Amino acid sequence: MNPLLASAPPPPGIEIFERILAAPAGLILLEGCDNQALIEQFRAIVRRSGQAVYLWQPDLGLGNLIDAHARVPGSQRLGAALRYMQQSMHFGVYLLMGLEPPLSAMDSTLLRQLAKPPAGHVRRVVLLDASPALVDHLGDIALALKGQPDAPLRPRLRDGRWLFA
């Protein structure tokens, strides 16, 4: 075994991605991170793992991170994108960027329904760069995660693997 391969640290963004997947809530507010860098890190993770991660932007709609040109038709409106997320029966992490209040009553209801963790599969809706007004509007239905830990994690080499603890 090549010792250089065994000691390679995990790719950037994997710790945040794993915290999102392990979260007990279906709706997550991600705070304190560089969104463009995080999206590129997630794109690299998704290309290696093949997992379904989508990005919604108001002007572009819902698109898969693996293929930037693959868009979900008719998903430019938030309500249509939220219904697509709700009806999906598969694993999925949905990043929402540029979501601005006020939300319609239907959009608020759909977000509240998506906040409940599904029984059979992992589905996480992650709000990036949420405004304080949107955070207040959602109240306690969303779980807040910090994008960057309080103290930088220092890697330790243990049994030929890097550990972050």
C-alpha positions in Angstrom: 0.0 0.0 0.0 1.3 3.4 -0.9 1.7 5.5 2.3 1.0 8.7 0.4 -2.4 7.5 -0.6 -3.3 6.4 3.0 -2.4 9.8 4.5 -4.3 12.0 2.1 -6.7 14.3 4.0 -10.4 14.2 3.0 -11.5 16.6 0.3 -12.7 20.1 1.4 -16.4 20.3 2.1 -16.8 16.7 3.1 -17.2 17.5 6.8 -20.0 20.0 6.1 -21.6 17.5 3.7 -21.5 14.7 6.3 -23.0 17.0 9.0 -25.9 17.9 6.6 -26.6 14.2 6.0 -26.4 13.4 9.7 -28.7 16.2 10.7 -32.0 15.1 12.4 -34.0 17.8 10.5 -35.1 18.0 6.9 -34.6 21.8 6.6 -31.2 23.2 7.4 -29.9 26.8 7.5 -26.2 26.8 6.6 -24.5 29.9 8.0 -21.0 31.4 7.8 -19.5 29.9 4.7 -18.4 31.0 1.2 -21.3 29.7 -0.9 -19.6 29.6 -4.2 -16.6 27.7 -2.8 -18.9 25.4 -1.0 -20.9 24.6 -4.1 -17.7 23.8 -6.0 -16.6 21.6 -3.2 -19.9 19.8 -3.2 -19.7 19.5 -7.0 -16.3 17.7 -6.6 -17.7 15.4 -3.9 -20.8 14.5 -6.0 -18.7 13.7 -9.0 -16.7 11.2 -7.0 -19.7 9.7 -5.1 -22.5 9.9 -7.6 -25.0 11.2 -5.0 -27.9 13.4 -6.0 -27.3 17.0 -5.0 -29.3 19.8 -6.6 -28.9 23.6 -6.6 -31.9 26.0 -6.9 -31.5 29.6 -8.0 -34.4 31.9 -8.8 -33.2 32.7 -12.3 -32.1 29.2 -13.3 -34.3 26.9 -11.4 -33.3 23.5 -10.0 -30.2 21.8 -11.5 -28.0 18.8 -10.7 -24.5 19.6 -9.5 -22.9 16.9 -11.6 -24.1 18.3 -14.8 -24.6 22.1 -14.8 -26.7 22.0 -17.9 -29.2 19.4 -16.6 -32.1 21.3 -15.3 -35.5 20.2 -13.9 -38.1 21.7 -16.3 -40.4 24.3 -14.9 -38.6 24.7 -11.6 -37.8 28.4 -11.7 -40.7 29.2 -9.4 -39.9 28.2 -5.8 -43.2 26.4 -5.3 -42.6 24.1 -8.3 -39.1 23.3 -7.1 -40.4 22.6 -3.5 -43.1 20.3 -4.9 -40.5 18.4 -6.9 -38.4 18.0 -3.8 -41.4 16.8 -1.8 -42.5 14.3 -4.4 -39.1 12.8 -4.9 -38.8 9.3 -3.4 -35.0 9.1 -3.7 -32.0 10.4 -1.8 -31.4 14.0 -2.4 -29.7 17.1 -1.0 -31.3 20.3 -2.3 -29.3 23.6 -1.9 -31.5 26.7 -2.1 -29.6 29.9 -2.9 -31.1 33.4 -3.2 -34.3 32.6 -1.4 -35.9 36.0 -0.4 -38.9 36.7 1.9 -41.7 37.2 1.9 -42.7 33.7 1.1 -46.1 32.8 -0.2 -48.4 30.8 2.2 -48.0 27.8 -0.1 -44.2 28.0 -0.2 -44.1 28.3 3.6 -46.3 25.3 4.0 -44.1 23.2 1.6 -41.0 24.3 3.5 -42.6 23.2 6.8 -43.5 19.9 5.3 -40.0 19.4 4.0 -38.6 20.2 7.4 -39.9 17.0 8.8 -37.4 14.2 8.2 -38.7 11.6 5.7 -39.2 8.1 7.0 -37.5 6.0 4.3 -34.9 8.0 2.6 -32.5 10.9 3.2 -33.8 14.3 1.8 -32.2 17.5 3.1 -33.2 21.0 2.0 -30.3 23.4 2.8 -30.8 27.2 2.7 -27.6 29.0 1.8 -27.2 32.7 2.7 -30.6 33.0 4.3 -31.5 36.5 5.3 -32.3 37.3 8.9 -35.9 38.0 8.0 -36.2 34.5 6.4 -34.6 32.9 9.5 -37.1 34.7 11.7 -40.0 33.7 9.4 -39.0 30.0 9.6 -38.6 30.0 13.3 -37.5 26.8 14.9 -38.5 24.4 12.1 -35.1 24.7 10.5 -31.8 23.4 12.1 -29.0 26.0 12.0 -25.6 24.6 11.1 -22.4 26.6 11.0 -20.4 26.2 7.8 -17.1 26.7 9.5 -16.4 25.2 12.9 -15.7 27.6 15.8 -12.1 26.5 16.0 -10.2 25.2 13.1 -9.9 21.4 13.2 -6.3 20.2 13.2 -5.8 16.9 11.4 -4.1 14.1 13.2 -2.5 11.1 11.6 -3.7 8.0 13.3 -3.0 4.5 12.0 -2.2 5.8 8.5 -5.5 7.9 8.3 -6.1 11.6 8.9 -8.6 12.2 11.7 -10.3 15.6 12.3 -11.3 15.8 16.0 
